[in-house]
Amino acid sequence: MQALVYFGVHRQMKDTMRMKSPVHPGEIIPEEYLIPLGLSITAAAKKLGITRKALSNLLKERAGVSPLMAWRLSMAFDTSPELWTNMQTGYDLAKERENPALTLVQQIYKAPAGLVAE
């Protein structure tokens, strides 16, 4: 049973590596929430219990969504914290895909043919 779980995770990891340029969560917040709700950055920051600067850094993509921020956003906008952490993880993975350090990695294991969608 562990092998099945492992290969399922491996398949998910391979699929995640193929994703197209996801957007930063900070790009979504104004478009989907602040503008439609008529909220200023200052007002939204107050309702989130954070400083205006902290929210501004997130919106300008200078900061990412931490687990605590994911909880804050989910509570404020009636979403799940996983929505925000998954969005941040997708963005981070796509951003690092072209990192030159990855050329140093050597394959340790290759899944048997048919178990992983290529």
N, C-alpha and C positions, 0 to 999 in steps of 0.2 A: 504493500500500500504506500509506503514511503516513496518508492520509485515513481509511482504515478503522480503523487503530489509534486515531487521534484521536477518531473518532466513537464507538468502543467505550468509550474513557475518558470521553468526554462523557456517554454514556448511564449509565455507572457513577456519575458525579458527580451526575447528576440523580436517580438512584434513591436514592443515599445521602441526599440532602436530604429525602426523604420519610419517613425512618425515624421510628418511635415512640420515645419516651423510653428509650434504652438505659441500663442500669445502669452505675455506676462499677465498675471492676475491684476496687476495695477492698471492695465489697459481696459479691462472688463468693468471694473468698479464704476468709473464715471459714466460709461456708455449705458450700462444696464441698470444702474442704481441711482447714482447721484443726480445726473441730469433729469431722468424721468421723474424722480421724486422731488426735484427742485431743492436739493440739499447742497449747501456750500461745503467746501472741505473743512472749514472750521466747525460747522454744525455736525457734520458726519463724525469728525474726530471726537467731538464731545460725547456723542451718543455711543461711540465705540470705547470710550474711556481711555483714549490715547491723546498724545499731543498732535497739534496740527502738523508739526514738522514730521512726525512719524508717519502720518497718513500721506503727506505730500511726498515723502521719500518712496513709499510704496507705489503711489500713482505715477511717479516719474521713473519707476523701475530702478531706483537706487537701493531698494531693499526688497527682500522676498517675503513670502508669507510663512511665518513660523507656525508651529502648532498652536500656540496661544492666540496668534492673530487669526488663524483659521477658525478657532472657536468663537472669537469675537465677531468675525464676519458672518459666520453661520447663524449666530444668535441675532445679529442685527438685521440680516437680510433673509431670514427664514430659509436657509439652505443647510447643507451638511458641511461639517468641517472637512470631510474627505474631498468635497468638490474643490475646495481651495488648496488643500495639500497636493491633490492629484494634478491640478492645474500648474502649481509651482514646480512639482517634480517633472512634469512633461516639458515645461519651459527649460528647466535646468539641464535635463538630459539632452535636449535638442541643441542647446547652446554649447555643451561640452563635446558633442559628437565630433567636431573638427579639431579638438585639442591635440596638438602635436605629441603630447605625452602618450597618447593611445597607440602610437606607432611602436612603442617599446614593449607592448604587451604581447606575450607569446601564448598561443592556445594551449590549454592544459587538457581539455576534454572535448570530444566531439560526440554529440548525441547520435545514436544510431539513425540511419536513414528512415524516414517515415514518421519519426516521433516529433520532429520539429518542422513546422511550416517554414520553408525558405523564402 
